[in-house]
Amino acid sequence: MSEHHPSPDHSRLESSVPHILDMAQRALDLPPHVEARKQTLVEEVLALCKKHGFSHPNELATSPDTSHIPFSDLELLADLMSKLEYIVKHCELPPEEEPRELVDDREYTMELPEDSIIAEVFDDRGRPIVTGFNKEYGFVMDHTGIVQSIEEAEELSLAVGEREPKLIIKTWQGIYQICDLNLSSTRGDKKEVYVLIFKDAEHRIDHVFLEDRNGKLKCYPMDREGKLIGRSQGYKTARQPVAIGENTYFVANEEGSLRSCVYNEQGEQINEEEYEAIDYLFVLEGRLVLQVQKNSHHFFVYPDGTLLEDEPKNGFEGPIRFPKVLDGKIHFWRKVFSPFSRDAYFFTDHTGETFGKKMTDFTPTDWKMLGQDLFFWESGEIAQSLKWIRHMNVLGDTRRLCFGPVLPIRIGESVISIGNFPDGMRMVINRKISSDASFEQVYTCEALDDHRFYVIAQEEGKIVKRVFTV
């Protein structure tokens, strides 16, 4: 199909690329690690220009025709230039390239307020945060034991923030507020008042609803900085904001439209073809990918409509469930309909390669790959967030692992699970029950390094974090 590039993105490239590159090349006195990254970005920009017959990005501004350049390469060039611009202005790496804060490896014991009912236990990079209620008020407690009471709260929830968690409060008046979480001083100022707030599977705020001046609900996606994006008048529905560098994209339906489209943060549509539905957005090797439905089939496409490399040209039949990017491919459960036997689900990647045996009488939920082994929940929650965990090996053989609250992790050669037993929740290491500890409830089990992991749990009425060595 012919290439078409949204004019706003293209004009931004033409106006910003030349002077940003020149300023970057002249930038001096940068920290060594920033200078090294700057040089790499400059080389990548020049290599991308050379690939399309330009010796320097200045020529983009004067070229009469750039339609031969794929949209994905223009998008990549804009992303590279955005990072260079940040380095020139701030003399430091862009936030997304700064080393992530190390996970806290200390142990904690948190004494809960008297007569508490726990609402949520949140893992902030190894630091537990608890929300809950007692007879008089709601409260938030951090890993140091500092408690802040919130008298106006009917519901409390925590969300991942760009730099620190955010506190979501539903008041007795039925409105929602998002607050900064800083329990060592006073709570941050309340910001906008929302009608509804929705989080995604990673506990980030995905989208919110506001009332317009006529009392009609309007939906807005929220970026990682907590800013509402898209057009000012909002959308009928909006979801799945995905960040690539400093750009954010999302799926939305405008009022009066039955079809969803993908927009950038300025509210400009970027998908060049129309689809029956757009189900998911992904970042695959630094590029935006859409999972779409067309002619009753499912496809993975770039914004210009081209398929991913090695993807079956006819796409996939049946519903796709719980897709995730793993090792440069999109993996997912796909339903296969059979006229002769029961319908089944297969675990597949976007090239069509199928792993393991079909699962009948099964409704897919979350999954995790550890090496060549797949671990996933059986259908349905049984009690207290507990489910059967199944293990599928490289040969496709499946069997139950244990009945527990979290999916397993791998530390070195060991697979660690949490199982529920008559004497409490215990660790299961390589299918052997450990006697090291017993918990009333487990909320988190995560790796620290190649020989340690931590558990956040409830123990004798306290919230604890314990560190274990394999």
N, C-alpha and C positions, 0 to 999 in steps of 0.2 A: 504494500500500500504506500501511497505517497506520504512523505514526511510533512508534518505540520507542527510548528513550534509556537506555543502560546507567546504572543507578542510581548506581554509584560516581562516574562522571564528573559526573553531574548534581548529586549531593550536594556534591561538591567545589566546583562553581560556586556553589551556594547558600550555602555556609558561608564561602567565601573572597572572592567578588566584592565585596560591599558594603564591608567594611573596607579592602580593598586599594585600591579606587578612592578612598575618602576619604583614606586615608593618602597616596596619590600626589598628590592635589590639594593637600594640605597640605605636601608635601615641599619644602623650601627649600634654598638654597645648593648647588644642583647645578651641575656644569660646564655651560656654555652649550649644547654639542651634546647633552648628556644631557637638559637641561631641554626643549629643542626636541622631542626624540623623545618625552619623557614627555607633553608637551602633545598631540602627534599621537595617541598611544595613547589618552589620555583621550577625545579627540574621536571616535576610532573606536569606542570602547566605547559612548559615549552615542548615537552614530548607529546602532549595531547594536541597542541597546535600543529606540530610537524606531521602528526598522523593524518591530518586533514588538509595538508598543503599550505599551511601558514608558517612563517618563520617566527612570528611574534604575535601575541594576541591583539596588538594595535590594529592588525589587518582585519580583524573581525568588524571593526567599526566602519571600515571603508569598503568592505567586500560587497558587491551587488547581489550576491546569492550565497547564502549559507544553508540552503535547504538540504544539501547533501550530508550535513552533519547530523547524526542521530540525536534525538532528544535526550537520550540517556547520557551521551557525551557532553552535551551542553549543560545538563544538570550536574554532572561530575565537575565540569569546569567551574560552574558557579559555586559549587561547594568548596573546591580548592581555593578559589579567590576569596570566599567568605572567611576561610581560616587565615589566609594571608592578611586580610584586612584587620582581623582581630589582633593578630600578632603586631602589625604596624601600630595600631591604636593603643594597645595595652602592654606591649613588650612582654607578653607571657603567652603560654599556650591557651588555646580555646578550652573552655570548661570540659567539653567532652573528651579532650585528649590529656587532661591532667590525670596523673595516677590516682586511682580510687583510694579513698581512705581505708586503711587497714581495718580488718574486722577485730573488734575488741576480744582479746583472749582471756580476760579475767573472769573469775567466778563471782556470782552475786546471790544474795539472799534478801528477799524483799518481804517484810512483814506487812500484811494487808491491814487496812483499817478494820475496826471491829464490825462484825455483822455485814461483811462485804459480799456482794454478788458480782462476780467478774463478768464484764461485758466483752472485753477483748484483751488478748496478750499479743503484743506487737514486737517483732524483732528488728531493732534498729542497728544493723551491722554488729550484732553480738551484744547489744545493750537492750535488755527487756524494758518495755513500757506497758503499763497496765491501765486500762480504763474500767470503771465499775461504778457501783452504786451501793450506798448503805441506806439506813432508814431516813436520813436527813438530806442527803445531797449526792450528786454524782462526783466522781473524782478521777484525776489522772495522777499516776505515780511513775516516776522515772527510776532508772537502775540504781540511783544512789539512795532511794527511799523518800525523796522529797514528794510530798502529796499536795496537790492543789485541788480545792473543792470548787465545784461548778454547780451552783444552786439552781440555775435556770434550765438545766439539761434534762430532757426526757430521754434522749438517746445520745450516745457518744461513740465515735469511731475514729480510727487513725488511718492516715494515708501517707504513702511515700511522697516526699517532697524532693526538690532538686538538691537542697543542702541539708534539710532536716525534716522530720515528719511533720505533717499537718494534722491539726485536731479539727474534726467535723462535729459540730454540735447541732442537734435538733432540739429546739426549745419547746416549752410547753405551749407556746403560741402556734406551733406547727411550722416554723420557718427554720431554715438551715443557715449556718454560718461556718466559715473556714477561718481558723485562727492559727497563728504561728505558735509553735510549741517551744516554750522556753520556761521551764519550771524553776530555774534558779532565780528568776526575777518574777515580774508580773506577766500575765498572759498577753500576747500581742494584740494589737488593736483588731477588732472585728472588721472584716471587709464587707463585701457585698452581701446582701440578704438573698438567699436562694429559695426556690420553691421545692426543688429536689436536687440531690447530688448523687451521681453514680460513679462507682469505682470499677476498674478493670480487674482482670485476674491477678495482676501484679500489685494490686492495692494502690494504684495511682488513680487520681481523680480523672475520669474519662470525659464526662460531659455533665452539664448542669441545665436546669430549667429556670427561667425567669418569667415574670409576668410583664407583658408590655402595657402601654398606657390604656389599652382597651380591656385589660384583664385576661388576655389570651396567652397561653403558655408558649414560650419560644425556647428552642434548644440551642446551646452553644457548646462547642468542644473547648477543652482547656489544655494549654500546652504545659510543658514541664515546669515552667516558671510560675504557673498559677494564673496565667493571663488568658482571657477569653479571646478566641481567634475566629476568623471567618468574617462574614458580612455583619454589619452592625444590627440588622433587623432579625438575625438569627435564622433558624431552620425548623422544619417540622420535626426532624430527627437528625442527630449528629453523633458520631461515635468514632472510636479507634484513632485518636491522634497519634501519629508516628513521626518521630524526629529523625532527620538526616542532616547532620551538621547543624546549621542554624535555621534550617527550613523544617516546617511542620506541615503534614498532610493529614487529611481526615476524610471519612465517608459521611455523606449527608443527603437528606431528601429535602428539597425546597417545597414550600407550600404549593399545593396544586399539582405536584409531580409525583408519579407513582414509582419512578426509577431513581435509584441512588447514583450519585456521582462522587468523584474524588476532587477535593479542592485543596488549594494551598492556604496558608494562614491569612492571605489577603482576600480570600473568598473567590479566587479565580479557578475555574474548572480546568483540570489538567488531563483527564482521560479523554482520548481523541475518538473513541468509539463508544456506542451505547450498548448497555448490557441489560439482561433481564434482572440481574441483581449483582451487587458487589458485596461480597461476604467478609473478606479480610484484607488487611494491608500488612506487608512484610518489608523488612529491610534485608536484602540478600546481596552480599558482597558490595555494600555501599549504595545499592540502587533500590528504588521503590518498586515493589511488585504487588499486583492486585490479584486476588482470587475472585473470579467472576463466573457468572452463569450465562450461557448463550446457547440457544437451540437445545435447551434442557440438558446441557453438558456443563461440566465444570472445567475451568482453565486457569492457569497461572500466567499472567501477562504483564508486560511493562506498560507504562502509561500510553505509549503509541500503539498498543494493541498486539505487538509481536510476542510470540510464545517464548518461554524460557528455553535455553539450550537443552536438547535431548528430551524435551517434553513430548508426549504422544500428540500428534496433530489433531486427533479427534477428542482430546481431553479425557475426562473421566465421567462415567455414569454414576448415578446415585449420590446421596449426600456425602459431603466431606466434613469430618468432625475433628476438632482439636488439632489444627495444623500448627506446626512449630518449625522454625529454622534450626537445623542441626548439621554441623560439618558441611556447610555450603549447599545444603539441599533442604527442601521443605518436606517434612514427614507428616503423615496424617492417617487417620482411620477413614476408610471409604467403604460405603455399603454396596454390596453386590447382590442384585436381585436374581433369584433363581425360580423358574417355573416348575421345577421338579423337586426341589427340596426347600428347606427353610432359608430365608435370607441370611446373609452373613456379612461380617465386617472383616476387612483385610488391613494390615498395617503396611503402608506404601509410601514411597517418596515421589517427587514430582516427575521423575524420569519414567515412572511406571514400575520400578522394581518393587516387588512385594516381599515382605519379610514374614516368615512364620506362617502358621496355619490360620484358617478362617475361624472366627469366633461367632458361634450361633447363640441365640437367646442372650444377646449382649447389647447393652447401650453404652457407647464409648464415653469415658470421662477422662480425667487427666492422666498423663503418662510421662515417663522419664527413661532415657537411654543411658545406661552405664556401660561403656565399652560397646560390645555387641549384644548385650542383654537388655531386653525391654521389660520395664516394670510398669504396671498400670493397675488402676482400681477396677474392681468388679462393679457391676451396675448397682446403683442405689446406696444410700446411706442407711445404716442399720440402727445405730444408737450413738449419741454423743460424738458425732463426726467420725465414727469408726467404720471402716470398710475392709473387705478382703482385698489383699494385695496379691496380684498374680505376677508370675515371672515367666517370660518367654525367652528361651535361649536361641542361639544362632541357628539351630536346626529346626526351630519352629515348635519345639515341644513346650507346652505350658503346664504350670501347676501352681497351686496356691502357695504363697510364701508365709503370710501371717495375717492376723486380723489387727489392724492398727490405724493410727491417725495421720501418719505422714508417709510419703514415698521414700524409698531407701536412698542412701548415699554410698559412694565408694571412697574408701581411704586406702591408698596403696592397692593391695590385692584383696582387701576385705570389703564385703558388702554389709552395711549396717542398716538394720531395720528396727522399728519399734513395734513390739507386739503386745497385745492385751491378754493377760493371763489372770487366773483366779486370785493371785496375790498382788496384782497391780500391773502396770505397764513396765516392760523390761526391754533391754536392748537384745536384738538377735544378730549375732555376728557370724556371717557365713553359715547361717541356718542353725547355729548353736545358741541356746538361750544363755545370756550372761547373768551372773549373780552380782555384778558390781553395784547395781542400784535398782530401786523400784520406785515408780512415780504414780501419783493418782491420775494425772492427765499430762500429756505431752503436747506442746504447741509447735515446737521447732526442733529439727535435727539437721545440722549443717556442718560442712567441713571447715576446719580452720587452716589446715595445710596437709601435707602428704602423710602425716602420722597422727593428727589430732582432729577431734570433732567436738561440738558442743550440743547440749540439749537444754532447751528452755521448757520448764515443766512446773506443775503444781506438786508440792511435797509437804505433807503435814500442815496444810492450810497456808503455806507460803508459796510465793513464786520464786523459783530458783533457776540459776544458770549453772550447769556443771560441765566441766571440760574433761574429756577422756582421751587417753592415748591408746592406740591400737598396737 
